Amino acid sequence: MEKRQPEYFVPALIGGALMGAVSAIPFINCLCCLWAVAGAMFSFYLLNQKTSFPLKLSDGLLVGALAGVCGGLINALLEIPLSPINIRIVQRYINSVSRFMKELPPGWEELLQINYQGLDLPSVLLSVLFSSLFFAFFGAIGGLIGYSLFKKEPRKEVKDETQLPQNPGDSQSGF
Amino acid sequence: MRIKFSGFFWWLITSLTSGTLLAGIFLAPILPTRWPALSAFIYALYAPLCHQQRSRSFYLAGQQLAVCSRCSGIYAGFFLCALFYPLYWKKLKNWLEQRPLLMVFSALPMVIDFSINILGLWNSPLFIKSLTGFIWSSFLPFYWFKALQELGTGSPQKRLDLQK
């Protein structure tokens, strides 16, 4: 019997790119792990669309985790150019808010004094590694949830009620 | 060749990983006095997956935890439920595993609380935020382990039951 194996890579890459990119955008990333979970759910949805046979719960876990790894890598790479921009956006936001509010959360002044320090290779590699681990964890959860929402029910075999004639000659209408 | 992992192996790996992730949340606020760089690194690790707003976080030793109260609940719920997974009643596990949509329904308290907060109808206390996260994530290990067992043994029938 032929062993059927779904192709995880392309759906995982698409879902991972989505979760990694959205999680890196300031203000949109305020929804915590939602984007990681949603990206992995989307990966499972794509995999389900692409695959002709019913998928298993473990397929959800695998495609979600793989999407998480891709998402973590993409997020960490996007963070490199976005970090100085993010700091500037947050500082500008706090500056404008401070004009209208009398009381701001403790520590807001420290945020205004932060300067972009640049990056060193070991910390980038470590953050890529851990970021992938975090995203893989939440991605796997997203893949499981994707399975619960989008899974195909196994097709029930329909009984063929038209009986084949035992003798080929029987099916031909006689004159 | 296919390597087969036992249920105990997956339980150990899951408990260790989720325990480490949970420990990191509490480690970050303890470290700044001795190792400020390490503490900042831990905060940065959790940053892509949490907004880390001060007003929505629990505090330890005068510093905020590495994630917000809801995320703290999510990490704690997953870890605790995974840790005690072998002790749960087998019938309960079977019942839950047959109903994967519970992963979605268990998120409803979290979604409702989030919606009420974002609409400005109510500013729920941190404990409620944490509890809604805890409720959702405590359902997840049942499906997590089922999926891992499908992967490890190729059969979803072999279950992790240390109480036998």
Contacts between the chains, C-beta under 8 A, distances in Angstrom:
chain1	res1	chain2	res2	distance
A	23	B	48	4.9
A	23	B	49	7.0
A	24	B	48	7.0
A	29	B	48	6.8
A	29	B	51	7.0
A	30	B	51	4.4
A	30	B	53	8.0
A	31	B	51	7.8
A	32	B	49	6.2
A	32	B	50	5.0
A	32	B	51	6.4
A	32	B	67	7.8
A	32	B	68	6.8
A	32	B	70	6.6
A	32	B	71	5.4
A	33	B	49	4.8
A	33	B	50	7.3
A	33	B	71	6.9
A	33	B	74	7.1
A	36	B	49	6.1
A	56	B	147	7.8
A	56	B	150	5.6
A	56	B	156	7.6
A	57	B	100	7.0
A	57	B	143	6.3
A	57	B	146	5.7
A	57	B	147	4.4
A	57	B	150	6.0
A	57	B	156	7.4
A	58	B	147	4.5
A	58	B	148	7.4
A	58	B	150	3.7
A	58	B	151	4.5
A	60	B	147	6.6
A	61	B	144	7.3
A	61	B	147	3.9
A	61	B	148	7.0
A	61	B	151	7.0
A	62	B	151	7.1
A	75	B	48	5.3
A	79	B	48	7.3
A	105	B	54	4.9
A	105	B	55	5.6
A	106	B	54	6.8
A	107	B	54	6.5
A	123	B	41	7.1
A	126	B	41	7.5
A	127	B	41	7.9
A	127	B	44	6.7
A	127	B	45	6.8
A	130	B	45	4.9
A	131	B	45	7.1
A	131	B	48	6.2
A	133	B	17	8.0
A	134	B	21	7.5
A	134	B	45	6.9
A	134	B	46	7.4
A	134	B	48	7.2
A	134	B	49	5.6
A	135	B	48	7.6
A	135	B	49	7.4
A	137	B	17	7.1
A	137	B	18	7.8
A	137	B	21	6.9
A	138	B	49	6.4
A	140	B	144	7.3
A	140	B	147	8.0
A	141	B	140	5.7
A	141	B	144	7.4
A	144	B	100	7.2
A	144	B	103	6.3
A	144	B	140	7.1
A	144	B	143	4.8
A	144	B	144	6.7
A	144	B	147	6.2
A	145	B	103	5.0
A	145	B	104	6.3
A	147	B	100	6.3
A	148	B	100	3.5
A	148	B	101	5.1
A	148	B	103	5.3
A	148	B	104	6.1
A	148	B	143	7.6
A	149	B	101	7.6
A	149	B	104	6.5
A	151	B	100	7.8
